[in-house]
Amino acid sequence: MLFSIKLPTFLKSSTFWLIVLIIFLSSLFGFGAGFFASQWQVQDYLTKLDLKKLTSEKATSTYLPQTSQEDLIIKVVKEVSPAVVSIVITKDVPIIEQYYYNPFKEFEQFFGEPFEFEIPQYREKGTEKREVGGGTGFIISEDGLVLTNKHVVADEKADYTVFTNDGQSYPVKVLARDPLRDIAILKIDKENAGTFPVVKLGNSDTVQIGQTVIAIGNALAEFKNTVSVGVVSGLSRTITASGSGLGTEVLEDIIQTDAAINQGNSGGPLLNLRGEVIGINVAMVLQAQNIGFSIPINQAKKAIEQVKTLGKIVYPFLGVRYVIINEKIQKENNLPVDYGAWIVKGEQGEPAISPNSAAEKAGLKENDIILEFNNEKITAQNSLAKIIAKYNPGDKVILKILRNKEEKSVEVTLGERSE
C-alpha cells in the first residue's frame, strides 16, 4: 500500500508559484552580483601584487616555504669553502742512512778467516725537505691574510704553504702569533695574485647552545675541506690544551661543539647557518666522541685589527704570576678570601713579579691578592686574564689588593706584551 500526500489548496494556485519564481530569480541575481563583486575584489587585490616577486628566488618566506636546513648547509659550504685553505708544514729533516759495522774486521788478519758478525748503525747523510704536519686556516682579507691557530705554525724553522680549494698553492709567512691565545695570522706571499675570496666574521657573543654549526677543515692533514655538522654543546668552557712538542695552554671562554673536529682541523672555521665564522676550531678530546672546541671569533677581532695597523699583536701586561682562588685553594692555603688572584712563585722557582714590569713598578709583592681590577671582581668565572684583555698597553687602572689582611688600592700603568 502506498502512502498519499494531500497538498494544501494554496500550493495549487498559479499566483503562489509566480511569487516563488520571482523570489528565486531575485535571489539568484543577488548571489551572482555578490559573487562577481567578490571576484573583482580578488582580481583587484592580485593586480596590486608583484607576481614576479612571488615567484622570484628572492621572495620572502611570507610567500615561499622556508629553506630547509639541508639546503642552508649546502649553500654555506659552497660559499665559504673557496676561502678555507689547507696549511702544509714542511721542514728540512736529516736523511738517516743505515749501514752495518763489523767490530772484529781488524782481527781477521790474525785468524786467517772472516768473522760473519755485523751490527746495524745509523748516520746522517744530508737533509731533505719533507712534509711534517698540516692544519687549516681561512682567508680574512682580499689581499691574503689568513687566520689560523698558533700551534699550527708554532715551529719558527718550518716553511708553510697554503692550498686553496681549487688546488692552487701559495707560500705564506707568519705575521704574528698571539702571545696569550692560540691564534696566528699569516700572509699569502704572492705578488700579483689578485684578490682572494674571504669569509664573513660573525658575532660569537650571540651564539646559543643548541644552534646548528658547520666545521670545515683539512681533516688528518689529508682530507682537504672536510665538512662536518653539529650543534653548540656548551659555552664559556675553560680547557687545558696540549700537543706533541707544543706544551700546554689554558684557553678560556671556549665554545664546545659536537661537530666532528679531527687532527688537521685546527685553525679551520666554525660557521653558523648564515655562513658567518663564529669560532676557530682548536682542540678535541681524544678519549671521547664528538667533543671539540673552538675559540670564539670575537677573541680574534682585536688581534686582526692590530696586525693590520701595527703589524703585530700586543696585549696589556701586568707582570704577575698568580693562582685564581676558589674555596678549595682558600682552605688548602688558609687564605682569608675565596676569590681573587693570589700572586705566587712558580713550581720551578719562576718569580711572582716579573722584573721591570708594571706590577713591580706599582709595588705589588709576592702573596698579595688582587681582589678587583678597575672595580671588577676577580673570580674563577671572571679571571684576571679575561679582564685585562679588555684594556690596552698604557691604560691606567686601579687594583684593589689584600696584603696582610688589609685592603689597599694601587694605581698601575699597564705595560705591553707581544710575541
C-alpha positions as CSV (number, residue, x, y, z in Angstrom):
1,M,0.0,0.0,0.0
2,L,1.4,3.4,-0.9
3,F,1.1,6.4,1.2
4,S,-0.6,9.5,-0.4
5,I,0.0,13.2,0.4
6,K,-2.7,15.8,0.1
7,L,-1.3,19.2,-1.0
8,P,-2.7,22.3,0.7
9,T,-5.1,24.4,-1.5
10,F,-2.6,27.4,-1.8
11,L,0.1,25.2,-3.3
12,K,-2.3,24.6,-6.3
13,S,-2.6,28.3,-7.0
14,S,-0.6,29.7,-10.1
15,T,-0.3,33.0,-8.3
16,F,1.7,31.3,-5.5
17,W,4.1,29.7,-7.9
18,L,4.6,33.1,-9.7
19,I,5.6,34.7,-6.5
20,V,8.1,31.8,-5.8
21,L,9.6,32.2,-9.2
22,I,10.1,36.0,-8.7
23,I,11.8,35.4,-5.3
24,F,14.1,32.7,-6.7
25,L,15.2,34.9,-9.6
26,S,15.8,37.9,-7.3
27,S,18.0,35.7,-5.0
28,L,19.9,34.3,-7.9
29,F,20.7,37.8,-9.3
30,G,21.8,39.0,-5.8
31,F,24.1,36.0,-5.3
32,G,25.6,36.4,-8.8
33,A,26.1,40.1,-8.2
34,G,27.8,39.3,-4.9
35,F,29.9,36.6,-6.4
36,F,31.1,38.8,-9.3
37,A,31.8,41.6,-6.9
38,S,33.9,39.3,-4.8
39,Q,35.7,38.1,-7.8
40,W,36.6,41.6,-8.9
41,Q,37.8,42.3,-5.4
42,V,40.2,39.4,-5.6
43,Q,41.3,40.3,-9.1
44,D,41.9,43.9,-7.9
45,Y,44.0,42.6,-5.0
46,L,46.0,40.3,-7.2
47,T,46.8,43.1,-9.6
48,K,48.3,45.1,-6.8
49,L,50.7,42.2,-6.1
50,D,54.0,41.8,-7.9
51,L,53.7,38.3,-9.3
52,K,57.3,38.3,-10.3
53,K,58.2,38.9,-6.7
54,L,56.0,36.0,-5.6
55,T,57.9,33.6,-7.9
56,S,61.4,35.2,-7.5
57,E,64.2,33.4,-5.8
58,K,64.5,36.4,-3.5
59,A,60.9,36.3,-2.4
60,T,60.5,36.3,1.4
61,S,59.3,33.3,3.4
62,T,55.8,35.1,3.6
63,Y,55.2,33.8,0.1
64,L,57.5,30.8,-0.3
65,P,58.3,27.9,2.0
66,Q,61.4,28.4,4.2
67,T,64.7,26.9,3.0
68,S,65.4,23.6,4.6
69,Q,68.4,23.1,7.0
70,E,70.0,20.8,4.5
71,D,69.8,23.5,1.7
72,L,71.3,26.1,4.1
73,I,74.2,23.8,4.9
74,I,74.9,23.1,1.3
75,K,74.7,26.8,0.5
76,V,77.1,27.8,3.3
77,V,79.6,25.2,2.3
78,K,79.6,26.3,-1.3
79,E,80.0,30.0,-0.3
80,V,82.7,29.5,2.3
81,S,84.8,26.6,1.0
82,P,86.8,28.8,-1.5
83,A,88.1,30.9,1.4
84,V,89.2,27.9,3.5
85,V,92.8,26.8,3.0
86,S,94.8,23.8,3.9
87,I,98.1,24.6,5.6
88,V,101.0,22.2,4.8
89,I,104.1,22.3,7.1
90,T,107.5,21.4,5.5
91,K,110.9,21.3,7.1
92,D,114.5,20.3,6.4
93,V,114.9,17.0,8.1
94,P,118.0,14.8,8.3
95,I,118.4,11.9,5.9
96,I,119.2,8.8,8.1
97,E,121.2,6.1,6.4
98,Q,121.6,2.6,7.7
99,Y,124.9,0.7,7.4
100,Y,126.5,-2.3,9.0
101,Y,129.6,-2.4,11.1
102,N,131.8,-5.4,11.9
103,P,133.8,-4.7,15.1
104,F,136.0,-7.8,14.5
105,K,137.1,-6.8,11.0
106,E,140.6,-5.7,12.1
107,F,141.2,-9.1,13.8
108,E,140.5,-11.2,10.7
109,Q,144.2,-11.0,9.6
110,F,145.3,-12.7,12.8
111,F,142.8,-15.6,12.4
112,G,143.0,-16.0,8.7
113,E,139.2,-16.1,8.2
114,P,136.5,-13.5,8.3
115,F,134.1,-13.1,11.2
116,E,130.5,-13.0,9.9
117,F,129.3,-10.6,12.5
118,E,127.7,-7.2,11.7
119,I,126.0,-4.5,13.8
120,P,123.4,-2.1,12.3
121,Q,124.5,1.5,12.6
122,Y,122.8,4.8,11.5
123,R,124.3,8.0,10.3
124,E,123.1,11.3,8.9
125,K,123.6,11.9,5.2
126,G,122.5,15.4,4.4
127,T,118.9,16.8,4.7
128,E,115.8,16.9,2.7
129,K,112.6,18.9,2.8
130,R,109.6,16.8,4.0
131,E,106.0,17.4,4.9
132,V,105.9,17.1,8.7
133,G,102.3,18.2,9.5
134,G,99.3,20.2,8.5
135,G,96.4,22.3,9.6
136,T,93.7,24.6,8.4
137,G,93.1,28.3,8.0
138,F,90.7,30.7,6.4
139,I,91.2,33.9,4.4
140,I,90.0,37.1,6.1
141,S,91.1,39.8,3.7
142,E,91.2,40.0,-0.1
143,D,94.9,40.6,-0.1
144,G,95.5,37.2,1.5
145,L,95.5,37.5,5.3
146,V,94.9,34.0,6.8
147,L,93.7,33.3,10.3
148,T,94.7,30.0,12.0
149,N,95.8,28.5,15.3
150,K,99.2,29.5,16.8
151,H,100.0,25.8,17.4
152,V,99.7,25.1,13.7
153,V,102.5,27.5,12.8
154,A,104.5,27.2,16.1
155,D,107.7,26.0,14.5
156,E,109.8,29.1,13.5
157,K,112.2,26.9,11.5
158,A,109.5,25.4,9.3
159,D,108.1,26.6,6.0
160,Y,104.3,26.9,5.4
161,T,102.3,26.6,2.3
162,V,98.5,27.0,1.8
163,F,96.4,25.1,-0.7
164,T,93.1,26.6,-1.8
165,N,90.0,24.7,-2.6
166,D,90.7,24.9,-6.3
167,G,94.1,23.3,-6.0
168,Q,96.3,26.4,-6.1
169,S,99.2,26.6,-3.7
170,Y,100.9,29.7,-2.3
171,P,103.8,30.1,0.2
172,V,102.8,32.1,3.4
173,K,104.8,33.9,6.0
174,V,103.7,34.2,9.7
175,L,103.0,37.8,10.5
176,A,102.1,37.4,14.2
177,R,101.5,34.8,16.8
178,D,99.2,35.7,19.7
179,P,101.1,35.6,23.0
180,L,98.0,34.7,25.0
181,R,95.6,32.9,22.8
182,D,96.1,30.1,20.3
183,I,95.7,32.5,17.3
184,A,98.1,33.3,14.5
185,I,97.8,35.5,11.4
186,L,99.6,34.6,8.1
187,K,100.0,36.4,4.8
188,I,99.9,34.7,1.4
189,D,103.3,35.6,-0.1
190,K,102.4,36.0,-3.8
191,E,102.8,39.0,-6.0
192,N,100.0,39.8,-8.5
193,A,97.9,37.0,-7.1
194,G,94.8,39.1,-7.5
195,T,92.1,39.2,-4.8
196,F,91.1,36.2,-2.7
197,P,87.7,35.0,-1.6
198,V,87.1,35.9,2.1
199,V,84.9,34.6,4.9
200,K,82.4,36.7,6.8
201,L,83.1,37.2,10.5
202,G,80.1,36.8,12.8
203,N,79.4,37.7,16.4
204,S,80.3,34.9,18.8
205,D,78.6,36.8,21.7
206,T,75.2,35.8,20.2
207,V,76.0,32.1,19.9
208,Q,73.5,29.9,21.7
209,I,73.6,26.3,23.0
210,G,71.8,24.0,20.6
211,Q,72.3,26.0,17.4
212,T,73.5,24.3,14.3
213,V,77.1,24.8,13.3
214,I,79.4,23.7,10.5
215,A,83.1,22.9,10.7
216,I,85.3,22.8,7.6
217,G,88.9,21.7,7.8
218,N,91.9,19.7,6.5
219,A,91.0,16.5,8.5
220,L,94.0,14.4,9.5
221,A,96.1,16.8,7.3
222,E,95.0,14.6,4.4
223,F,91.3,15.2,3.6
224,K,91.1,18.8,2.5
225,N,87.9,20.8,3.1
226,T,86.2,18.1,5.0
227,V,82.7,19.2,6.2
228,S,81.1,18.1,9.5
229,V,77.9,19.4,11.1
230,G,76.7,19.5,14.7
231,V,75.4,21.8,17.4
232,V,76.9,24.1,20.0
233,S,77.2,21.8,23.0
234,G,78.4,24.3,25.6
235,L,79.7,27.8,26.1
236,S,82.3,29.6,28.3
237,R,84.4,26.4,28.7
238,T,87.9,26.6,30.1
239,I,90.2,23.9,28.8
240,T,93.9,23.0,29.1
241,A,95.1,22.1,25.6
242,S,98.3,20.3,24.8
243,G,100.1,18.8,21.8
244,S,103.3,17.0,21.0
245,G,106.2,19.3,21.5
246,L,103.8,22.3,22.0
247,G,103.5,22.3,25.8
248,T,100.2,23.2,27.4
249,E,98.0,26.2,27.1
250,V,94.9,27.3,29.1
251,L,92.1,28.6,26.9
252,E,89.1,30.4,28.4
253,D,85.6,31.2,27.2
254,I,85.7,28.4,24.6
255,I,82.8,27.1,22.5
256,Q,82.1,23.4,22.8
257,T,80.6,21.5,19.8
258,D,79.8,18.0,18.8
259,A,80.6,18.7,15.1
260,A,83.5,16.4,14.3
261,I,86.9,18.1,14.7
262,N,89.9,15.9,13.9
263,Q,93.6,16.4,13.8
264,G,94.3,18.8,10.9
265,N,91.0,20.7,11.5
266,S,92.9,23.1,13.8
267,G,92.6,26.6,12.6
268,G,89.5,26.0,10.5
269,P,86.3,27.9,10.8
270,L,83.2,27.1,12.8
271,L,80.2,28.5,11.0
272,N,76.6,29.4,11.7
273,L,73.8,28.8,9.1
274,R,74.3,32.3,7.8
275,G,77.8,31.4,6.6
276,E,79.5,33.5,9.3
277,V,82.6,32.4,11.2
278,I,81.8,32.2,14.9
279,G,84.8,30.2,16.0
280,I,88.3,28.9,15.2
281,N,88.5,25.2,15.7
282,V,91.3,24.5,18.2
283,A,91.1,21.2,20.1
284,M,89.4,17.9,20.6
285,V,89.1,15.3,23.4
286,L,90.9,12.1,22.3
287,Q,89.3,10.0,24.9
288,A,85.7,10.9,23.9
289,Q,83.5,11.1,20.9
290,N,82.3,14.4,19.4
291,I,83.7,16.8,22.0
292,G,85.5,19.6,20.2
293,F,86.3,23.2,21.0
294,S,86.5,26.5,19.1
295,I,87.9,29.9,20.1
296,P,85.1,32.5,19.8
297,I,85.8,34.7,16.8
298,N,85.4,37.9,18.8
299,Q,88.6,37.0,20.6
300,A,90.5,37.3,17.4
301,K,89.0,40.5,16.0
302,K,91.2,42.8,18.1
303,A,94.3,40.8,17.0
304,I,93.3,41.1,13.4
305,E,93.0,44.9,13.6
306,Q,96.3,45.2,15.4
307,V,98.1,43.3,12.7
308,K,96.5,45.4,10.0
309,T,97.5,48.7,11.8
310,L,100.6,47.8,13.9
311,G,101.9,44.8,12.1
312,K,101.9,42.8,15.4
313,I,99.7,41.6,18.2
314,V,100.1,43.3,21.6
315,Y,98.4,42.9,24.9
316,P,98.4,44.9,28.1
317,F,100.9,43.3,30.6
318,L,100.7,43.5,34.3
319,G,103.6,41.1,35.1
320,V,102.4,38.8,37.9
321,R,102.3,35.1,38.2
322,Y,99.1,34.1,40.0
323,V,96.6,31.5,41.0
324,I,92.9,32.1,40.9
325,I,91.5,31.5,44.4
326,N,88.4,29.3,45.0
327,E,87.0,27.6,48.1
328,K,89.4,24.7,47.7
329,I,92.5,26.9,47.3
330,Q,91.4,29.0,50.2
331,K,91.1,26.0,52.5
332,E,94.3,24.3,51.4
333,N,96.3,27.5,51.9
334,N,94.4,29.1,54.8
335,L,93.7,32.3,52.8
336,P,91.3,35.0,54.1
337,V,89.2,35.1,51.0
338,D,87.7,32.7,48.4
339,Y,88.2,34.8,45.4
340,G,90.9,37.0,43.7
341,A,94.3,36.4,42.1
342,W,96.9,35.2,44.5
343,I,100.4,36.3,43.5
344,V,102.8,33.4,43.9
345,K,106.1,31.9,42.6
346,G,106.1,29.1,40.1
347,E,106.8,25.5,40.9
348,Q,110.2,25.8,39.2
349,G,111.0,29.0,41.1
350,E,109.7,31.4,38.5
351,P,109.4,34.9,40.0
352,A,106.0,36.0,41.3
353,I,106.6,39.5,39.9
354,S,108.3,40.0,36.5
355,P,111.3,42.3,36.6
356,N,110.7,45.8,35.3
357,S,107.0,45.0,34.8
358,A,104.0,47.3,35.6
359,A,103.4,45.2,38.7
360,E,106.9,45.8,40.0
361,K,106.8,49.5,39.3
362,A,103.5,49.8,41.2
363,G,104.9,48.0,44.2
364,L,103.0,44.7,44.1
365,K,104.5,41.9,46.1
366,E,104.5,38.1,46.3
367,N,101.5,36.8,48.3
368,D,99.4,39.9,47.5
369,I,95.9,39.0,46.5
370,I,94.4,41.1,43.7
371,L,90.7,41.3,44.6
372,E,89.4,43.8,41.9
373,F,90.7,45.2,38.7
374,N,89.1,48.6,38.0
375,N,86.2,47.7,40.3
376,E,85.7,44.3,38.5
377,K,85.8,41.4,40.9
378,I,88.2,38.6,40.0
379,T,86.7,35.1,40.3
380,A,87.1,31.7,38.7
381,Q,84.5,32.7,36.1
382,N,85.9,36.2,35.6
383,S,89.7,35.6,35.7
384,L,92.4,38.3,35.7
385,A,93.4,37.3,32.2
386,K,89.9,37.7,30.9
387,I,89.6,41.1,32.5
388,I,92.9,42.5,31.5
389,A,92.4,41.6,27.8
390,K,89.7,44.3,27.6
391,Y,92.4,47.0,28.1
392,N,95.3,48.4,26.1
393,P,99.0,48.9,26.9
394,G,99.4,52.3,28.6
395,D,96.0,52.3,30.3
396,K,95.9,53.3,33.9
397,V,93.9,51.0,36.2
398,I,93.1,50.8,39.9
399,L,93.8,47.4,41.6
400,K,92.2,46.6,45.0
401,I,94.7,44.3,46.7
402,L,94.7,42.4,50.0
403,R,98.1,42.5,51.8
404,N,98.5,41.1,55.3
405,K,94.7,41.1,55.7
406,E,94.5,44.8,54.9
407,E,92.9,46.1,51.7
408,K,94.5,48.9,49.7
409,S,94.2,50.5,46.3
410,V,97.1,50.7,43.9
411,E,97.3,52.6,40.5
412,V,99.0,50.7,37.8
413,T,100.0,51.7,34.2
414,L,99.8,48.6,32.1
415,G,102.8,47.6,30.1
416,E,103.0,45.9,26.7
417,R,103.3,42.2,26.0
418,S,103.9,41.0,22.5
419,E,105.2,37.8,20.9
